[in-house]
């Protein structure tokens, strides 16, 4: 009875944990976590999480990021792979290769990348097939 509550509580703590790289901190190497990341310092290396990545105004990541969603106010250079949404605020500066599900960009953001949106090709092919089918009918 009591052990079930402890198990569900520990699972909740793992999924809601947030890792913080504070301003003035430089991390060199690969980071992997089940929780979210907030980066206000500098990371040189790879970041991998099934959670969300937030890069603050003073944050800079040079390397690879793999995750679900990302929210950028700072800078990024490298390879970014997201299954969800990339949100760029007006102060964001992104360079490199990006693969994502959805993109939201505020005016003023810099987005110099090779970009591929997952599912976009399938959606376009399906809509072309629908047009062809309607024209034949």
Biotite code that builds the C-alpha atoms (Angstrom):
import biotite.structure as struc

atoms = struc.array([
    struc.Atom([0.000, 0.000, 0.000], chain_id="A", res_id=1, res_name="UNK", atom_name="CA", element="C"),
    struc.Atom([2.639, 2.545, 1.038], chain_id="A", res_id=2, res_name="UNK", atom_name="CA", element="C"),
    struc.Atom([5.227, 1.317, -1.466], chain_id="A", res_id=3, res_name="UNK", atom_name="CA", element="C"),
    struc.Atom([2.952, 2.185, -4.403], chain_id="A", res_id=4, res_name="UNK", atom_name="CA", element="C"),
    struc.Atom([2.774, 5.814, -3.277], chain_id="A", res_id=5, res_name="UNK", atom_name="CA", element="C"),
    struc.Atom([6.549, 6.002, -2.980], chain_id="A", res_id=6, res_name="UNK", atom_name="CA", element="C"),
    struc.Atom([7.014, 4.557, -6.473], chain_id="A", res_id=7, res_name="UNK", atom_name="CA", element="C"),
    struc.Atom([4.603, 6.987, -8.109], chain_id="A", res_id=8, res_name="UNK", atom_name="CA", element="C"),
    struc.Atom([6.164, 9.910, -6.216], chain_id="A", res_id=9, res_name="UNK", atom_name="CA", element="C"),
    struc.Atom([9.697, 9.004, -7.325], chain_id="A", res_id=10, res_name="UNK", atom_name="CA", element="C"),
    struc.Atom([8.554, 8.675, -10.961], chain_id="A", res_id=11, res_name="UNK", atom_name="CA", element="C"),
    struc.Atom([6.940, 12.107, -10.746], chain_id="A", res_id=12, res_name="UNK", atom_name="CA", element="C"),
    struc.Atom([10.139, 13.635, -9.352], chain_id="A", res_id=13, res_name="UNK", atom_name="CA", element="C"),
    struc.Atom([12.236, 12.173, -12.177], chain_id="A", res_id=14, res_name="UNK", atom_name="CA", element="C"),
    struc.Atom([9.996, 13.475, -14.962], chain_id="A", res_id=15, res_name="UNK", atom_name="CA", element="C"),
    struc.Atom([9.592, 16.940, -13.443], chain_id="A", res_id=16, res_name="UNK", atom_name="CA", element="C"),
    struc.Atom([13.257, 17.542, -12.560], chain_id="A", res_id=17, res_name="UNK", atom_name="CA", element="C"),
    struc.Atom([15.095, 20.433, -14.164], chain_id="A", res_id=18, res_name="UNK", atom_name="CA", element="C"),
    struc.Atom([18.829, 20.705, -14.738], chain_id="A", res_id=19, res_name="UNK", atom_name="CA", element="C"),
    struc.Atom([20.268, 24.215, -14.616], chain_id="A", res_id=20, res_name="UNK", atom_name="CA", element="C"),
    struc.Atom([23.517, 25.455, -16.140], chain_id="A", res_id=21, res_name="UNK", atom_name="CA", element="C"),
    struc.Atom([23.827, 28.907, -14.584], chain_id="A", res_id=22, res_name="UNK", atom_name="CA", element="C"),
    struc.Atom([25.197, 32.071, -16.187], chain_id="A", res_id=23, res_name="UNK", atom_name="CA", element="C"),
    struc.Atom([28.989, 32.162, -15.871], chain_id="A", res_id=24, res_name="UNK", atom_name="CA", element="C"),
    struc.Atom([29.245, 28.351, -15.996], chain_id="A", res_id=25, res_name="UNK", atom_name="CA", element="C"),
    struc.Atom([30.936, 26.505, -18.879], chain_id="A", res_id=26, res_name="UNK", atom_name="CA", element="C"),
    struc.Atom([30.327, 22.781, -19.340], chain_id="A", res_id=27, res_name="UNK", atom_name="CA", element="C"),
    struc.Atom([32.416, 20.774, -21.803], chain_id="A", res_id=28, res_name="UNK", atom_name="CA", element="C"),
    struc.Atom([31.174, 17.265, -22.600], chain_id="A", res_id=29, res_name="UNK", atom_name="CA", element="C"),
    struc.Atom([27.992, 15.311, -23.166], chain_id="A", res_id=30, res_name="UNK", atom_name="CA", element="C"),
    struc.Atom([24.938, 15.755, -20.945], chain_id="A", res_id=31, res_name="UNK", atom_name="CA", element="C"),
    struc.Atom([22.057, 13.276, -20.732], chain_id="A", res_id=32, res_name="UNK", atom_name="CA", element="C"),
    struc.Atom([19.050, 13.419, -18.414], chain_id="A", res_id=33, res_name="UNK", atom_name="CA", element="C"),
    struc.Atom([15.444, 12.297, -18.107], chain_id="A", res_id=34, res_name="UNK", atom_name="CA", element="C"),
    struc.Atom([14.556, 15.804, -16.921], chain_id="A", res_id=35, res_name="UNK", atom_name="CA", element="C"),
    struc.Atom([14.423, 19.212, -18.578], chain_id="A", res_id=36, res_name="UNK", atom_name="CA", element="C"),
    struc.Atom([17.410, 21.514, -19.128], chain_id="A", res_id=37, res_name="UNK", atom_name="CA", element="C"),
    struc.Atom([17.702, 25.262, -18.613], chain_id="A", res_id=38, res_name="UNK", atom_name="CA", element="C"),
    struc.Atom([20.932, 26.731, -19.931], chain_id="A", res_id=39, res_name="UNK", atom_name="CA", element="C"),
    struc.Atom([21.991, 30.267, -19.042], chain_id="A", res_id=40, res_name="UNK", atom_name="CA", element="C"),
    struc.Atom([25.711, 29.471, -19.287], chain_id="A", res_id=41, res_name="UNK", atom_name="CA", element="C"),
    struc.Atom([27.762, 27.765, -22.017], chain_id="A", res_id=42, res_name="UNK", atom_name="CA", element="C"),
    struc.Atom([27.629, 24.119, -23.074], chain_id="A", res_id=43, res_name="UNK", atom_name="CA", element="C"),
    struc.Atom([30.136, 22.671, -25.545], chain_id="A", res_id=44, res_name="UNK", atom_name="CA", element="C"),
    struc.Atom([29.017, 19.136, -26.389], chain_id="A", res_id=45, res_name="UNK", atom_name="CA", element="C"),
    struc.Atom([25.843, 17.110, -26.718], chain_id="A", res_id=46, res_name="UNK", atom_name="CA", element="C"),
    struc.Atom([22.615, 17.407, -24.751], chain_id="A", res_id=47, res_name="UNK", atom_name="CA", element="C"),
    struc.Atom([20.100, 14.570, -24.845], chain_id="A", res_id=48, res_name="UNK", atom_name="CA", element="C"),
    struc.Atom([16.756, 14.482, -23.023], chain_id="A", res_id=49, res_name="UNK", atom_name="CA", element="C"),
    struc.Atom([13.190, 13.345, -23.656], chain_id="A", res_id=50, res_name="UNK", atom_name="CA", element="C"),
    struc.Atom([12.179, 16.624, -22.015], chain_id="A", res_id=51, res_name="UNK", atom_name="CA", element="C"),
    struc.Atom([12.345, 20.319, -22.855], chain_id="A", res_id=52, res_name="UNK", atom_name="CA", element="C"),
    struc.Atom([15.456, 22.426, -23.387], chain_id="A", res_id=53, res_name="UNK", atom_name="CA", element="C"),
    struc.Atom([15.387, 26.138, -22.561], chain_id="A", res_id=54, res_name="UNK", atom_name="CA", element="C"),
    struc.Atom([18.315, 28.365, -23.555], chain_id="A", res_id=55, res_name="UNK", atom_name="CA", element="C"),
    struc.Atom([18.138, 31.756, -21.847], chain_id="A", res_id=56, res_name="UNK", atom_name="CA", element="C"),
    struc.Atom([19.375, 35.085, -23.252], chain_id="A", res_id=57, res_name="UNK", atom_name="CA", element="C"),
    struc.Atom([22.892, 34.555, -21.900], chain_id="A", res_id=58, res_name="UNK", atom_name="CA", element="C"),
    struc.Atom([22.933, 30.862, -22.875], chain_id="A", res_id=59, res_name="UNK", atom_name="CA", element="C"),
    struc.Atom([25.058, 29.356, -25.648], chain_id="A", res_id=60, res_name="UNK", atom_name="CA", element="C"),
    struc.Atom([25.182, 25.756, -26.862], chain_id="A", res_id=61, res_name="UNK", atom_name="CA", element="C"),
    struc.Atom([27.830, 24.615, -29.339], chain_id="A", res_id=62, res_name="UNK", atom_name="CA", element="C"),
    struc.Atom([27.182, 20.982, -30.255], chain_id="A", res_id=63, res_name="UNK", atom_name="CA", element="C"),
    struc.Atom([24.197, 18.661, -30.623], chain_id="A", res_id=64, res_name="UNK", atom_name="CA", element="C"),
    struc.Atom([20.801, 18.784, -28.952], chain_id="A", res_id=65, res_name="UNK", atom_name="CA", element="C"),
    struc.Atom([18.285, 15.937, -29.026], chain_id="A", res_id=66, res_name="UNK", atom_name="CA", element="C"),
    struc.Atom([14.946, 16.380, -27.270], chain_id="A", res_id=67, res_name="UNK", atom_name="CA", element="C"),
    struc.Atom([11.222, 16.948, -27.510], chain_id="A", res_id=68, res_name="UNK", atom_name="CA", element="C"),
    struc.Atom([10.753, 20.734, -27.374], chain_id="A", res_id=69, res_name="UNK", atom_name="CA", element="C"),
    struc.Atom([13.202, 23.641, -27.254], chain_id="A", res_id=70, res_name="UNK", atom_name="CA", element="C"),
    struc.Atom([12.771, 27.311, -26.386], chain_id="A", res_id=71, res_name="UNK", atom_name="CA", element="C"),
    struc.Atom([15.608, 29.656, -27.377], chain_id="A", res_id=72, res_name="UNK", atom_name="CA", element="C"),
    struc.Atom([16.365, 33.199, -26.305], chain_id="A", res_id=73, res_name="UNK", atom_name="CA", element="C"),
    struc.Atom([20.141, 32.656, -26.587], chain_id="A", res_id=74, res_name="UNK", atom_name="CA", element="C"),
    struc.Atom([22.537, 31.167, -29.127], chain_id="A", res_id=75, res_name="UNK", atom_name="CA", element="C"),
    struc.Atom([23.002, 27.738, -30.662], chain_id="A", res_id=76, res_name="UNK", atom_name="CA", element="C"),
    struc.Atom([25.442, 26.331, -33.198], chain_id="A", res_id=77, res_name="UNK", atom_name="CA", element="C"),
    struc.Atom([25.361, 22.683, -34.263], chain_id="A", res_id=78, res_name="UNK", atom_name="CA", element="C"),
    struc.Atom([22.800, 19.956, -34.911], chain_id="A", res_id=79, res_name="UNK", atom_name="CA", element="C"),
    struc.Atom([19.357, 20.237, -33.338], chain_id="A", res_id=80, res_name="UNK", atom_name="CA", element="C"),
    struc.Atom([16.904, 17.319, -33.479], chain_id="A", res_id=81, res_name="UNK", atom_name="CA", element="C"),
    struc.Atom([13.460, 17.738, -31.889], chain_id="A", res_id=82, res_name="UNK", atom_name="CA", element="C"),
    struc.Atom([10.343, 15.610, -32.088], chain_id="A", res_id=83, res_name="UNK", atom_name="CA", element="C"),
    struc.Atom([8.164, 18.543, -31.011], chain_id="A", res_id=84, res_name="UNK", atom_name="CA", element="C"),
    struc.Atom([8.291, 22.331, -31.306], chain_id="A", res_id=85, res_name="UNK", atom_name="CA", element="C"),
    struc.Atom([11.213, 24.731, -31.657], chain_id="A", res_id=86, res_name="UNK", atom_name="CA", element="C"),
    struc.Atom([10.317, 28.193, -30.329], chain_id="A", res_id=87, res_name="UNK", atom_name="CA", element="C"),
    struc.Atom([12.622, 31.108, -31.152], chain_id="A", res_id=88, res_name="UNK", atom_name="CA", element="C"),
    struc.Atom([12.271, 34.406, -29.320], chain_id="A", res_id=89, res_name="UNK", atom_name="CA", element="C"),
    struc.Atom([13.450, 37.656, -30.946], chain_id="A", res_id=90, res_name="UNK", atom_name="CA", element="C"),
    struc.Atom([16.901, 37.422, -29.288], chain_id="A", res_id=91, res_name="UNK", atom_name="CA", element="C"),
    struc.Atom([17.595, 33.858, -30.507], chain_id="A", res_id=92, res_name="UNK", atom_name="CA", element="C"),
    struc.Atom([20.481, 33.134, -32.879], chain_id="A", res_id=93, res_name="UNK", atom_name="CA", element="C"),
    struc.Atom([20.507, 29.614, -34.376], chain_id="A", res_id=94, res_name="UNK", atom_name="CA", element="C"),
    struc.Atom([23.000, 28.172, -36.890], chain_id="A", res_id=95, res_name="UNK", atom_name="CA", element="C"),
    struc.Atom([23.494, 24.627, -38.151], chain_id="A", res_id=96, res_name="UNK", atom_name="CA", element="C"),
    struc.Atom([21.238, 21.700, -39.066], chain_id="A", res_id=97, res_name="UNK", atom_name="CA", element="C"),
    struc.Atom([17.740, 21.438, -37.608], chain_id="A", res_id=98, res_name="UNK", atom_name="CA", element="C"),
    struc.Atom([15.168, 18.629, -37.728], chain_id="A", res_id=99, res_name="UNK", atom_name="CA", element="C"),
    struc.Atom([11.887, 19.322, -35.934], chain_id="A", res_id=100, res_name="UNK", atom_name="CA", element="C"),
    struc.Atom([8.141, 18.790, -35.826], chain_id="A", res_id=101, res_name="UNK", atom_name="CA", element="C"),
    struc.Atom([6.940, 22.421, -35.601], chain_id="A", res_id=102, res_name="UNK", atom_name="CA", element="C"),
    struc.Atom([8.554, 25.851, -35.703], chain_id="A", res_id=103, res_name="UNK", atom_name="CA", element="C"),
    struc.Atom([7.547, 29.143, -34.046], chain_id="A", res_id=104, res_name="UNK", atom_name="CA", element="C"),
    struc.Atom([9.718, 32.207, -34.764], chain_id="A", res_id=105, res_name="UNK", atom_name="CA", element="C"),
    struc.Atom([9.353, 35.736, -33.399], chain_id="A", res_id=106, res_name="UNK", atom_name="CA", element="C"),
    struc.Atom([10.408, 38.638, -35.632], chain_id="A", res_id=107, res_name="UNK", atom_name="CA", element="C"),
    struc.Atom([14.055, 39.516, -35.038], chain_id="A", res_id=108, res_name="UNK", atom_name="CA", element="C"),
    struc.Atom([15.294, 35.961, -34.444], chain_id="A", res_id=109, res_name="UNK", atom_name="CA", element="C"),
    struc.Atom([18.232, 34.737, -36.546], chain_id="A", res_id=110, res_name="UNK", atom_name="CA", element="C"),
    struc.Atom([17.637, 31.298, -38.095], chain_id="A", res_id=111, res_name="UNK", atom_name="CA", element="C"),
    struc.Atom([20.521, 30.371, -40.460], chain_id="A", res_id=112, res_name="UNK", atom_name="CA", element="C"),
    struc.Atom([20.055, 26.609, -40.818], chain_id="A", res_id=113, res_name="UNK", atom_name="CA", element="C"),
    struc.Atom([19.370, 23.655, -43.036], chain_id="A", res_id=114, res_name="UNK", atom_name="CA", element="C"),
    struc.Atom([15.911, 22.732, -41.778], chain_id="A", res_id=115, res_name="UNK", atom_name="CA", element="C"),
    struc.Atom([13.757, 19.611, -42.191], chain_id="A", res_id=116, res_name="UNK", atom_name="CA", element="C"),
    struc.Atom([10.305, 19.318, -40.685], chain_id="A", res_id=117, res_name="UNK", atom_name="CA", element="C"),
    struc.Atom([9.239, 15.803, -39.745], chain_id="A", res_id=118, res_name="UNK", atom_name="CA", element="C"),
    struc.Atom([5.941, 14.781, -41.301], chain_id="A", res_id=119, res_name="UNK", atom_name="CA", element="C"),
    struc.Atom([5.904, 17.659, -43.808], chain_id="A", res_id=120, res_name="UNK", atom_name="CA", element="C"),
    struc.Atom([6.770, 15.401, -46.758], chain_id="A", res_id=121, res_name="UNK", atom_name="CA", element="C"),
    struc.Atom([4.034, 12.916, -45.880], chain_id="A", res_id=122, res_name="UNK", atom_name="CA", element="C"),
    struc.Atom([1.465, 15.703, -45.462], chain_id="A", res_id=123, res_name="UNK", atom_name="CA", element="C"),
    struc.Atom([2.386, 17.181, -48.843], chain_id="A", res_id=124, res_name="UNK", atom_name="CA", element="C"),
    struc.Atom([2.226, 13.776, -50.559], chain_id="A", res_id=125, res_name="UNK", atom_name="CA", element="C"),
    struc.Atom([-1.193, 13.057, -49.034], chain_id="A", res_id=126, res_name="UNK", atom_name="CA", element="C"),
    struc.Atom([-2.589, 16.437, -50.126], chain_id="A", res_id=127, res_name="UNK", atom_name="CA", element="C"),
    struc.Atom([-1.246, 15.914, -53.671], chain_id="A", res_id=128, res_name="UNK", atom_name="CA", element="C"),
    struc.Atom([-2.909, 12.482, -53.792], chain_id="A", res_id=129, res_name="UNK", atom_name="CA", element="C"),
    struc.Atom([-6.200, 13.998, -52.623], chain_id="A", res_id=130, res_name="UNK", atom_name="CA", element="C"),
    struc.Atom([-6.020, 16.664, -55.355], chain_id="A", res_id=131, res_name="UNK", atom_name="CA", element="C"),
    struc.Atom([-5.292, 14.024, -58.023], chain_id="A", res_id=132, res_name="UNK", atom_name="CA", element="C"),
    struc.Atom([-8.155, 11.826, -56.790], chain_id="A", res_id=133, res_name="UNK", atom_name="CA", element="C"),
    struc.Atom([-10.606, 14.763, -56.793], chain_id="A", res_id=134, res_name="UNK", atom_name="CA", element="C"),
    struc.Atom([-9.557, 15.804, -60.314], chain_id="A", res_id=135, res_name="UNK", atom_name="CA", element="C"),
    struc.Atom([-10.131, 12.271, -61.658], chain_id="A", res_id=136, res_name="UNK", atom_name="CA", element="C"),
    struc.Atom([-13.586, 12.028, -60.072], chain_id="A", res_id=137, res_name="UNK", atom_name="CA", element="C"),
])
